[in-house]
């Protein structure tokens, strides 16, 4: 995250549209810094499931709580949050509608 902080600081001086693609697992530890950023950042969060076991099966890591908590913290900021939903047949396809509803309910989208 330190390298990312350096980039944020540098690019915040200029009129760039910054997009960060992440699984959000480290944001929870840096949320105070993210809140202080002057320019609005667009976060594209890779998200695979609302179910902890399914999520861990897809990404092969135990980061569900960190990612989910980071999403909740991010929605309290001025930044734009979009979910990149990882769709896998026979693994999470049955919950895609629920993930979509979750995204809408939490404002993780932007009108086009």
Beta strands, then each sheet from edge to edge (+ up, - down):
strand 1: 18-22
strand 2: 41-47
strand 3: 80-85
sheet 1: 1+ 2+ 3+
end
